[in-house]
Amino acid sequence: MNFFNRQKTRTPAETVKSLKDNILRLDQSAAGEGRKRINEEVSRLLASTKNSLLGEGESEPSPDVIAQIANEVYAQDLLSLMVIHLGKFDFEARKDVCHIYNTLLRRQLGTRSPTVDIIATRPDIIFNTLKGYANADIALNTGMILKEMLRYEPLARILLYSEQFYTFPNYIENTTFGISTDAFACMKETLTRHKPMVAQYLDANYDRFFNMYTTLILSANYVTKRQSLKLLGEILLDRANYSIMTRYIASEANLKMMMNFLRDKSRNIQFEAFHVFKVFVANPNKPAQIAAILRRNKDKLLVFLKEFHNDKDDEQFNDEKQFLIAQSELQ
């Protein structure tokens, strides 16, 4: 009897086509047994697609099979549909979407990355992935996909130069701890991985970026404040951002903000602020207004620095502190 019930084996491309059809059916179906069956089929098809991309058992995936799947995913617009409908999928199916995305993003043909090229023509895919942070059920899944996208400069550039980039503070400040931490990690990746491109962006968008970023530095949330100060130090001290650093340390408001953080009740906040403050003091070409502030506060600064984190067993920090003390005495 099995002979009569045997189903035709789908090709990988047919599996992808069926996946699209079922995702659209899932979107149109009402709750109930019918929707449950469609959801199970979506999960099965996603698992099958993932397994074909990764290779069955211990066998290596076939390049021809990967090409078939990739071309059908592009043709069926599944890169967009999987993100848009991710919240309707089962838990394991969401993880399979991440595997599919990551495998396709890393696929190369010679020097080309076809999936990156496709997404670069569809910025909405990047922006919808970022918006996943607004949905607690899928935030960490979309965060994983977004991190993989940001490894590629064309996609990181699209996000960095977009209006949507400025939504990061909302996801960092107004979500749960896990989502906030993940969103901050993605923002950091956007600002640090592709250094020359980021330096150009910061130079062209200095005021708008730092107006946004200062809200994170001044956050009432301890973790956000500490992470933001630490990242600020990394950005300013990166050689690619030299011109950005010189602009930042020419600001009286920025200097006063760091001096206030040095007196924060949290020793960790003080320590992160120190790594920004030291750049103001070490600058051999201080603007007159910066030099005047440091000169007016010279005596207090010397007393403060000589007692600052004396119990810290960090040779580089102690050397830098002694250098600042010497520089302050010369003011």
SVG drawing of the C-alpha trace seen along z (x, -y; Angstrom):
<svg xmlns="http://www.w3.org/2000/svg" viewBox="-10 -81 65 83">
<polyline fill="none" stroke="black" stroke-width="0.4" points="0.0,0.0 3.0,-2.3 3.5,-2.3 0.3,-4.2 0.9,-6.7 4.5,-7.5 5.0,-11.2 7.2,-12.7 10.5,-13.9 10.8,-17.7 13.9,-19.3 15.5,-21.9 14.2,-24.7 10.7,-23.2 11.0,-23.1 11.8,-26.8 8.9,-27.6 6.6,-25.6 8.0,-27.4 7.0,-30.8 3.5,-29.6 3.0,-28.3 4.4,-31.4 1.8,-33.4 -0.9,-31.0 0.1,-31.3 -0.3,-35.1 -3.8,-34.7 -5.1,-31.9 -7.1,-32.4 -6.1,-30.8 -7.0,-27.1 -6.1,-23.7 -5.6,-24.9 -3.1,-27.5 -1.3,-25.0 -0.9,-22.6 0.5,-25.3 2.9,-26.4 4.1,-22.8 4.6,-22.6 6.6,-25.9 8.8,-24.5 9.4,-21.3 10.3,-23.2 12.6,-25.6 14.4,-22.6 14.7,-20.8 16.1,-24.0 18.6,-24.5 19.7,-20.8 20.2,-21.0 22.4,-24.1 24.4,-22.7 24.7,-19.1 22.9,-16.0 24.5,-14.0 28.3,-14.1 28.3,-14.9 29.4,-18.2 26.7,-20.4 26.5,-20.2 27.5,-23.5 24.8,-22.8 22.2,-22.4 23.3,-25.6 23.1,-27.4 19.6,-26.1 18.4,-27.1 20.0,-30.5 18.6,-31.4 15.1,-30.3 15.3,-32.2 16.2,-35.3 13.5,-34.7 10.8,-34.1 11.8,-37.2 12.3,-34.9 15.0,-37.0 12.3,-39.6 9.4,-37.3 11.3,-35.3 12.1,-38.4 8.7,-40.0 6.9,-36.8 9.4,-35.6 7.1,-36.3 4.6,-33.8 7.0,-30.9 7.7,-28.3 10.7,-28.6 12.9,-26.1 11.8,-27.5 13.1,-30.9 16.5,-29.4 16.5,-27.7 15.9,-31.1 19.0,-32.4 21.0,-29.4 19.7,-29.9 20.5,-33.6 24.0,-33.2 24.8,-30.4 23.6,-32.5 25.3,-35.7 28.6,-33.8 28.2,-32.3 30.7,-33.5 31.1,-33.2 34.7,-34.2 35.1,-37.6 31.3,-38.3 28.9,-37.7 25.6,-37.3 23.3,-37.5 25.0,-40.7 24.5,-42.1 20.8,-41.3 20.2,-42.8 22.2,-45.9 19.4,-46.6 16.7,-46.0 17.4,-48.2 14.0,-47.4 15.3,-43.9 18.0,-45.5 15.5,-47.9 12.9,-45.2 15.6,-43.1 16.5,-46.0 12.8,-46.6 12.8,-43.0 14.2,-44.6 10.7,-45.9 9.3,-42.4 10.6,-40.5 9.7,-37.1 12.1,-37.5 14.5,-40.2 17.5,-37.9 16.9,-36.1 16.8,-39.2 19.7,-40.5 21.7,-37.5 20.8,-38.0 21.6,-41.7 25.1,-41.1 25.9,-38.8 24.7,-41.4 26.9,-44.0 30.1,-42.0 29.7,-43.3 30.6,-46.9 27.9,-47.6 25.1,-46.6 26.7,-48.3 26.9,-51.5 23.2,-51.4 22.3,-51.1 24.8,-53.7 23.7,-56.4 20.0,-55.7 17.4,-57.4 16.8,-54.0 20.3,-54.0 19.0,-56.7 16.4,-54.3 19.2,-52.3 18.8,-54.4 15.1,-53.5 15.9,-49.8 18.8,-50.2 16.9,-52.3 13.4,-50.9 13.7,-47.1 14.6,-44.3 18.2,-43.8 19.0,-41.0 17.5,-42.9 19.2,-46.2 22.6,-44.5 22.1,-42.8 21.0,-46.1 24.0,-47.9 26.3,-45.2 24.9,-45.7 25.3,-49.5 28.9,-49.0 29.5,-46.6 28.1,-49.2 30.5,-51.9 33.7,-49.8 34.0,-47.1 34.6,-49.1 36.8,-51.8 37.5,-54.0 33.8,-54.1 32.8,-54.9 35.3,-57.7 33.9,-59.3 30.4,-59.0 31.3,-60.5 33.1,-63.4 30.0,-64.1 27.5,-63.6 29.4,-64.7 26.8,-66.9 23.8,-64.7 25.7,-61.5 27.1,-63.0 23.8,-64.6 22.2,-61.1 25.1,-59.4 25.3,-61.8 21.8,-60.7 23.2,-57.2 26.2,-58.5 23.8,-60.5 21.4,-57.5 20.0,-56.8 20.6,-53.2 24.0,-52.1 24.8,-49.5 24.0,-51.8 26.0,-54.6 29.0,-52.4 28.9,-50.7 28.5,-54.0 31.5,-55.6 33.6,-52.6 32.7,-52.6 33.2,-56.4 36.8,-55.8 37.3,-53.2 36.0,-55.4 38.1,-58.4 41.3,-56.5 41.0,-54.7 43.6,-56.0 41.1,-56.2 39.0,-58.7 41.8,-61.1 40.0,-64.1 36.8,-63.2 38.8,-63.0 40.3,-66.4 36.8,-67.9 35.4,-66.1 38.2,-67.2 37.9,-70.8 34.5,-71.0 34.1,-72.6 30.8,-70.8 32.4,-67.4 35.3,-68.1 32.9,-69.2 30.8,-66.1 33.8,-63.8 35.0,-65.7 31.6,-65.1 31.7,-61.4 35.1,-61.2 33.2,-62.0 30.4,-59.4 29.5,-57.2 30.3,-54.1 34.0,-53.3 33.5,-51.6 31.9,-54.8 34.8,-56.8 37.3,-54.4 35.6,-54.6 35.4,-58.4 39.1,-58.5 40.0,-57.0 38.1,-59.8 39.3,-62.5 43.0,-61.6 42.7,-62.6 41.7,-66.2 44.7,-66.5 47.2,-64.7 46.4,-66.8 49.5,-68.9 47.4,-71.5 44.7,-72.3 42.3,-75.0 42.5,-78.1 39.1,-77.4 40.1,-73.8 43.4,-74.8 41.7,-77.5 39.3,-75.0 42.1,-72.6 44.2,-75.4 41.4,-76.7 40.9,-73.2 44.6,-72.3 44.8,-72.0 41.6,-70.0 42.6,-67.7 46.0,-67.0 44.6,-66.0 41.9,-64.0 44.3,-62.1 46.8,-61.3 44.0,-59.4 42.2,-58.1 41.9,-54.3 45.2,-53.7 44.2,-50.1 44.0,-49.2 46.7,-46.7 46.9,-47.8 50.3,-48.9 49.1,-50.8 46.4,-52.6 49.0,-53.6 51.4,-54.9 48.7,-56.9 47.6,-58.4 51.2,-59.4 51.4,-61.0 48.2,-63.0 49.5,-64.2 52.7,-65.4 50.8,-67.1 48.4,-68.8 51.4,-70.1 52.6,-71.9 49.3,-73.7"/>
</svg>
